[in-house]
């Protein structure tokens, strides 16, 4: 498909630089493509218990964002060059795929040092063992987990998305704001942002109405920030991310559906993992491994009945995904409505609750 079909004009002042407080007071646009009279309804996230039904199950991504932006010095000869490294996918106990900036300053076998011995702590070093397209490199660090995880936590910086980091500095508030309240599994380099809207109190209110929730894990990669540079969707390459759906979770989801309940993916990360694990009959299978699923219009959804998600970038793989789920014309109308009504966009922005087009 032509990528230009997924373009739209977004005023700069619609990009949220801070989340609202409390989290569940964010606005939420309810999109029902099959509704004849009112396909778009303005609501707030705290309305969720009244918008879902007893027996429905929310699927939450419990990944935790790590401080994956590192600043280092390439060690070469008498001098060195400063480089920024954005980790995006762990390959082994000592190796990570990353994006380097500027990538042209790094060559194969180069050594990058992070941290300073002057601070009284041993610096972390890594060797460039492969170079790919778009500034991607593979780094082999001089230590392995858990020592490597401790070093990254000590030396790294929380990776705010570029459309926020380009407008203001990271601060202490972000360390809490950019994690979900249920984040448990370290490994993401971007937050599963739809989940940022949920609070313990809202989850308890949902449970009181027999609306359950389960946890899956998808370690969101930095590829989520990358624009689609190709002119045709067929030419775009997705970066793989690691995910896991335990067998017990798959059983609970399948049982809920068998009783007439719906599976509600909270975030495109949860949806992509569920669609990677669903079989032809719509049954969720246990899953552990990489997924690089790329969902565009024409995809037949089998693992998800509704989607809660934020508002996404023009020409992004995520706007393509929501257009596949609810219909391109419906989502173009929904985004025009959201822009006209001053909804807040992107990671710290407002939410939408999408139902599928048939």
N, C-alpha and C positions, 0 to 999 in steps of 0.2 A: 504493500500500500504506500501511497505517497505520504511522506512524513508531513508535508505542508497541510494535510487535512487536520492535523492535530495542533495547529498553531492558533493562538489567540492573543489579543492585546491585553496586557495586565499592567495597570498603573503601578508605579513603584511604591506608592503609599499603601498599597494593599498587602505588602509583604510584612508579616509580623516579626518584630525584633525581640519581643518578650511574650511569654504566655500570659493568659488571663489568670486571675486568682479569685476564688478557688478554681482548680483545674476543670471541674465539671460544670462551670458556668459559661464555658465557651459556647458559641452559637453552633447549631447543627442544622444543615439543610437536608430534609428528608426527600428523597427522590424515588417516586413510584412511577415507572414508565407506563404501566398498564392502567393507571388511574385516568379516567376520562375527564373529570372535572377539576381535579387539583393534584397534578403530578408533582408539584414542588410545594413543600410546606416548611416554613421557618419554625425552628424549635431551638432548644438548648440541650446540651449533653445530659443534663440531669433529668430530662424528660424520658430518657431511654427506657426505664421500667414500664412506662405506659405505651411505648411504641412497639415493644416486643410481647411475646406470648409465653405463658407458662409452658415449660417443656423445651424452650429454645436453649441453646448452649452457645456462649461466647467463647471464641478461641483466641487466647492471649499469647503473645510472644514474650517470653520471660528472659530474653537476652539482655545482657548488661553492657553498656558502652564502656570501652576501655580508653585510656588516654593515649590514643594511637597516632597523634601527630608528634613527630620527633624532629629536632633540629640538630644537625651534625656538621662535621668538617671532613671533607675528603682528604685523606692523608696521601700526599704524593710529592716526592722530592722535598724541596726546602719549604714549599708553601702548601696551602690548602684552600679549598673552595667551600663556601657554605652551601649546604643543601637542606631542603625540607623533605622529609619522608613521611608519607601517609600510608601506614599499614592498612591492608584491606582484607587479607585472607591468610590464616595460618596454614602452612604446608606440613609442618612437623614440629617437634618439640623445640627446634632451634631455627626454623626457617619460616619466613613470611614473604608473601607477595606484597608489593607496595607500589605506590606512585611516587616518583621522585620529581622535585622541582628545584632548579632547572635540570632536567634529565640529561641534557647534553654535557653536563659537567662530570657525569659518571660513565666509566667504561668497565668492561669485564675485568674482574680481579681487583678492582679498586677497593680500598678499605675506607670505611666511614666510621668516625669516632663520635659517640654521643656522650655528653657530659664532660667534666673536667677533673683531672686528678688533683688540681689545686683545691678542690672542694673537700678533699679528704676521703673521697670515695672512688673506687675503681671505675674508670669509664667503661662504657659498653661499646664494643666494636662489631662491625658486620662487614662481610665481603659480598660484593656484587657478583652473583654467579650466573645470572641470565639477564638479558635486556629484551623487552618486547616493545610493542607499539604503544603509542600514547603515553610515554613516560613510565611504563610499567617495568619494574625490576624485581628480581628475586634476591633476597638477602639471607645469607647464612651468618647467624650471630655466633659470638664466641662463647656463649653460655646457653644452656637449655632450660626449659621449664623445670621447676618453678622459679629458678633464679632469673630467667629471662622475663617472666611475668612481673617479678618484683622490680626489675630494672626499668621495664616499660612504665610501670605505675609511678616510679620515682622520677623518671626523666621526661615522660610524655605529657602531652597537653590534650585536653578534651577537644575532639574535632567538631566544633560548630560548623554547620553547613556554610558554604562560601557566600551565600546570599545574606547571611547574618554576620559572619566574620568580616565581610567586606565593609560593614556599616558600623560596627562597634567592637570593642575588645571583649574577650572572654572574661568573666568575673565569677566570684564565688557563688552567686545565685544559680549560674548555669550548671554547676555540679549537681544540684538537686533537680533543677527544672528539666534537664536533658536526660533524666532517667525516669522510667515508669516506676510506680510504687511497688510493682511486683517483679522488678528486675532482679535476677538471681544468677544467671549463667554468664560469666565473663566471656567476651569474644566479639561483640559488635563494634563497628567503628562509625555507626550512625544509629540513631534511636529509631525504634519502631513507633513513629510519632502519633499514630491514632491512639495508641495505648497511653500516651501522656495525659489524655483527658480523664482517665478513670481514677477514682479515689477508692480507698477502702470502704468508705461509707456508701458510695454508690454501688459497689459490688455486693455489699451486705443487703442493700435495698432490693437489688435484683434477685439475690438468693431468696429473700423473704417472699418473693412472688414466683418462686420455683423456676427462675431463670438461672441456669447453672453456668459455670465457666470451667475451662480446662486450660492447661499450659502446654505449649509447644515451644521449640527453640529454633530460631533462624538467626544466625549471626550476620547481621546486615553489613554489607561491604561498602567501601567507598565508591564502588561503581554506581551506587544509587544517585550520586551527585553528577554523574557524567551526562552531558547532553548527547542526544542522538545526532551525530554528524552526517550520517548517510541520508541520501534523498529518498530511499526506499526502505521500508521496514525489513525487507528480506536481507538487506546488506548490513544490518546492525548486529553486533555480537554482544551478548550479555555476559557479564562476569559471574562465575559460579560462586555460590554461597553455601555454607554448610548448615544443614538443618536436621532436626530430629523430632519424630512423633513416636513416643513410646507406645508399645502394644496396648497397655491399659487405657491410654487416652484414645487410641483408635477404636477400641471396643466401646468406650463410653459414647463416642460420637455416633457410631453406627447404631447403638442401642437407642439413643435419643431420636434419631431419624426414624427408626422402626416404630417408635411410639407416636410419631407424628410431629416431633419437634424439628426445629430448623437449626442449621449450623450457621452462626453469625461470625464471620471472620473480622477480627478487630485489627485492621491494617492490611495493606497489600502484602506485607511479609508473611502474615499468617495465611492469606489466601493463596499465595504462590506455593507455599509449602503444602497446603492441603490439596491443591490441584496437582502437585507433583506426586502425591501419594494416593490419589483416588484412582480406582480401577474403572473399567468400562461400565460397570453396574452402579457406580457412584459410591461404592464402599471405600472407606478410608483404610488403607493398609499401613502397618507400622513402617516407619521410614527412618533411615539414618545414612546420611551421605550428602553429596553435593547436588545442588539443583541450579540450572541456568535457564529455567523456563522463561519464555518470552511470550506474553499473552497480548494478542492483538485481536481486533474484530474478526469474527469467524470462529474463535475458540469456543468449544462446547464445554461449559462448566458442569462439573459433576460432583465436586466436593463441597460446594458453598452455596448457601441459599440467600444470604444478604451480606453486605460489606459495610463496615464503618471505616472511614478513611478521611484524611485531610484533603485539602485542595492542592493540586500538583502543578508543576511547571509546564509551560507551553512546550510542545514537541518532545515531551518526556515519555519514557516507557510506561510511567505510572498513569499518565493521562490516557495513553493508549489502552492500558489495562481497564480503567474504569469505563472507557468508551466501549470496550468489548463486553463488559458486564451489563451495563444499562443502556447501551446504544449510543452511537456517536452523536446523532442529532439531539438526543435527550441530554447528553452531557454538555454539549455546546450551549444548549438553552440553560442548563443548570449553572454553568460557570458564568454565563452572561448575567443571570439573575444574581449570583453571588457577588459579582463585581459591582453591579448596580446598587446592591443593598449593603455594600461596604463590609462584606465578609473578609476575614483576615486569612491570608494564604500561607502555605508551606509549613515547615516543621513546628513552629510555635503558633500556628494559626488555628482557625476554626475547623469543624468537622462536617462530614456529610454521612448520611445513612442511606445507602443505595440498595435498591431492590432490583432484581434482574429484568431485562427485557426478554420477552418470550420469542 
